[in-house]
Amino acid sequence: MNPQRRQWLRQGAALAVAAAVPLRALADTFADGAPAFDTHDLDWVDAARQRPVPVRLYRPRSRQPVPVVVFSHGIGGSRMGYTWLGQTFARHGIASLHLQHVGSDRQLWSGNVFNLVGRLQAAAQEAEAIARAQDMRFALDTLLTGDLAPGIDAERIVAAGHSYGANTTLLVSGASVEREGRVIELRDERVRAAIAISAPPFYGEAQPRKVLGPVTLPSLHVTCTEDVIRIPGYYSGAEDRLAVFDAIGSPLKWLAVYEGGSHSMFTDRGGSGGALNPKAKQATGALAVAFVRAVLDGDAQALALWPERHAAILARFSAVGIQHDRG
């Protein structure tokens, strides 16, 4: 990375930002002095929809109100996944609420293998996509009005997700889909920013800008050059992640592309993505924390320094809408 680009990235990021009782609680403490956090597994049920919404909350022990990231898993995942990201947020004073979407969760992998394609296709239907976005709204409603609400800052909320969960994130962040002349609006006005990791395209939509243009929140996009989705009955090339980034209407957005890797590298799987896996997870955790601090708190220093620190594993880093001085 040449010195001029380093300076541009550093300056650009700095200028860019002028109810249920826990069923299980685990305490985590760290010898290095990092803040401790508690992990709560909660089995919530949305009575209005008669739909369970299990969640796992990583909650920092803090005397000050903390922001919260509400996280949506990929197809076939669960609230137990993406522990590396939830713990990273919590260690840096950011609560992380991980949802489990019962219509597209790990139960898909159970049952007759010959029916797997059918189960996956059903999970990807419009009704489930809408239900996942509604899960996010319900989970925020429940968190902010329940026993764990004290200490959570309702004015500092970020939506995040991986793969199918990235689509869910973009729906609650303003993505607009039209069906039979009717616009399906699922935006949650409480969400202040979005983190989309390995976002697939919105299939069936010939005009991605029409769908994603309405997303005007600050957004962070993370992918890799080998971010290819291959599951029975579904394929999406790595170029689709870049197309989503390009179509997003955010006047302020960032893109990090790692060299190599894989789509499942961002899950808890240790072997996926080869030698890049642990480095990419560590770098993504640092980037996500820096992004949250920049867009919510105006502290852009870590975000400005991040590309240079991780240049060795990056294929591309872009910042759109950043004011800068090329001189």
N, C-alpha and C positions, 0 to 999 in steps of 0.2 A: 504494500500500500504506500503510494508516494506521499511525501510530506504535505503537499498542498491538499490532497484528499483527507489526510488525517486532520489537518487544521479545519477543513470545511465541516467534517463530521463533528468535531469537538464544538465548534462555534454553533453549528446548526442545532444540535440537540440542546445546547444551553439557551438558545434564543427561542426555541420552539414553545416553551411553556412559560411566558412572563407571568299449639305450642306444646312441647313435650319434655318430659324429664329424661335425661340421658339414660340409656340402657347400659352404656358402658363408658367409662371415662379412664383414660390412660394418661399419666403424667410423664413428660419427657424433660429432662434437664441436661445441661451441657457443661462439661468441664471448662470449655473455652470462654465461658461467660456469656454466650449467646442467650437471648431470652428463652425461658422455658415456655412450653405450651401444653395444652390438654387436648386429647383426641376424644371426641364424643361420637358414638354411633347412635343414630336416632331413627326410629321407624315411624315416620309421619305418614298420615293418610289424608288425602284430599277428599273429604266427604262429598263435596259437590260433584266430583267426577267419579267417585267411588274408585279411586286409583291410589295405590300405595306409592309413596315417594320416599324411599329410604335415603338417608344422607349420612355423610361423615363430615364432622366439623373439626378442623384444626384451629384451635383458638389460643392465641398468645396470652400469656399472663402479663397484663399491662395495666398500669394505673391510668393511662390515657385511652380515650376511644380509638379503636383501630379500624382501618378500612377492611373491606371484605371482598374477596374474589369468589364468585359463584361459578363452579366448574362443571362442565358437561362432558361425560365420557364418550368414546367412540362406540361404534356398533359392537355388541357383544361384551361390553365392559361392565364395570360396577363401581360402586362408591369406594371400594377397597383399592382401586387402582390409582395410578399417578401419585403414589405416595411421595416420590422424590420432589414433586412440585408443591404438593400441599405442605410438606415439612419445610421446604425452602421458604415459602411465604411466611409460615408461622414463626420460623426462626428469625425472620426480619420484621416481625411486628405486624404482619398482615394476616387476618383470618382467611381461611380457605374452606369453602363449603362445597363438598363434592357430592353431586346428585347421582342417584341410580334410576335410570329410566326403564321401568319394568317391561315395556313393550319392545325394547331393543337392547336388553342387557345380556348378561352372561348365560341366561337360561336358553338363549338361542342355540347354544352349542350342545344342549342336552336333547335327548330323544333320538328318534330314528334318523340315522345319517342320510338316508335316501330322501328325507323331507327337509334337509338343511337348506337347500336353495330356496324352497318355498317359504321357509321361516325368515330367511334373510330378506327376501323380496317383500314380504309383508311388513317387516320392520322398517323398510325404507319408504313405505307409502306415505302419502301426504298426511293422513290422519295421525300417524305416529310422529311425524315431524312437528305438527301443530301441538300434539300432546306433550312433547319434550319441551317446547317453549313455554307451555302452560305450567309444566313442572317447575321451571325456573322461577316463574312469577309466584307460584304457591310457596316454594321453598323460601324465597325472600320474605313473603308475607309472614310466614310462620316464624322464621328466625327473628324478624324485627319486632314481633309482638309477643314472643315467648319468654321463657325463663332465662334464655341465654342472650337476650337483647341488650341488657346493660353492658356497656363496654364496646358495643359494635356501632360504628359511625354510619348511620343511614344515609349520610350525604356523600359517602365515598365508597361507591360500589362499582366493581368491574366484573364484566361477564367474560368467561374464558371457556375454551373447549378444544378437544382434539378430534380431527376427522369429522364424523357425523356430529360430534359435539361442537365443532367449530361452526357448522351450519346452524345449529341451535343457537349458538352465541350470536351469530349475525342476524338471526331472526329477531331476537330480543333487542338487538342494537339498531334495528330499523329496516332490515331487508324487507322488501315488499313484493308479494306474489299475487298475481291477478288470476282468478279462476271464474270463468263464465261471466265476465263483466264485473266481478266483485273483487275488490282488493282485500286480501287477508293481511290485517295489521296485527302484529304480535309484539311490537316494541314495548319495552318496559322503561318508562321515563326515568326511573331511579338509576339506571345504568349509565355511568359516566364515560366508560371506555371499554374497548373490546380487545381480547387476545385470541387470535385464531391460529391454531397450530394444525398444519396439514389440512387445510380446508378443501373439501371436494367442491366441484361446481354444483349448482342447483340444476339437476337434470330435468329435462323437459322444458327448460327455459332457453329460447333461442336468442334472447337479448340479455346477457348477464348484467350489463350496465343499468338496464331498467330495474332489475331486481336489487342490485347491490348499490346503485347510485344513492338511494335514500339513506344509506349508512354514513352519517356525517360525524360520528363520534371519533375521537382519536383512536387509532387502531394499530395493533402490533401483529405482524404476520410472520410465522416461523415455518420453515420447510427445509428440504435438502435436495440435492440434485438427483438422488435415487428415491425420491418420495413417491413411489408407485403403489397404488392400491390394487391388490389382486385378491378378491374373495369370490367364492362361487357365484356366478351370475353378475359380476360387477368388475369393471376395470376403469381406472383413471390414471392417466399419465402424470408425471411430475409437472408438466407444463400447465396443468389445470390449476395448480396452487398459485402460479404466477398470474394466471388469467383472473383469478378471484381478487388478488391484490390490485391488479390494474383496474378492475371494474368498481372497486369500492369507492364511494363518493367522499370519503373522509378528506378534508383539506389538510389533515395532519396524519400521516401514516408512515410506518416503518416496516421494512422487510429484511429478514435475515435468512440467508440460504447457506446451509452447510454443504461442504464438499463430500459427496458419498452418502453414507447412511442408509436409511430405509424408512418406510412409513411407520412401522411398528416400533422404531427406535425410541419414539417419544412415550411409549407405554412403559410399564415396569419390567418388560422383558430385558434381561441382561445381555443376551447374546445377539439380539437383533441390531443390525447396523454396523457390526464389526468393531474395530478399534475406536471408531468415532463415538460409539454409544456413550460411554461415561463422560467424555469431554463435552459432547453436545448437550447432555442433560445438565451438567454443571453450568455450561455457558447459557443455556436457555433459562435456567432458574435465575441466574444473575441478571439476564436481560429482562425477564418478566418483572422482577422486583424493581429494577431501575426504571422500567416503563411506568409502573404503578406510581412510584415516587415522583416521577417527572410530571405525569398528567394530573395527578390528584393533589400533590403537595408543592409543585413548582420547583422541586429539587432535581435538576437535570444533570448534575455533575457525573453521576455513575453512568447514565445513558450516553453522555458525550464521550466517555472514555472506553465504553464497551467494545466498539468495532476494532479499535487498535489492539486491545488486549486479547482479542480472540481472532485476529486476522489469519492466523495459521490454519484455522479449520473452516474459514469462510470462503464460499465461492462468490458471494455477492452480499452487499449490504446497501440498502437504499433508504433514504429519508425524503419523503415527499411533503411539500408545503413548508419546508424549513427555510427561514430567512438566513442568508449567509453573505459573507463578503469574499468574493473570489480573489480579491487583490491581496 
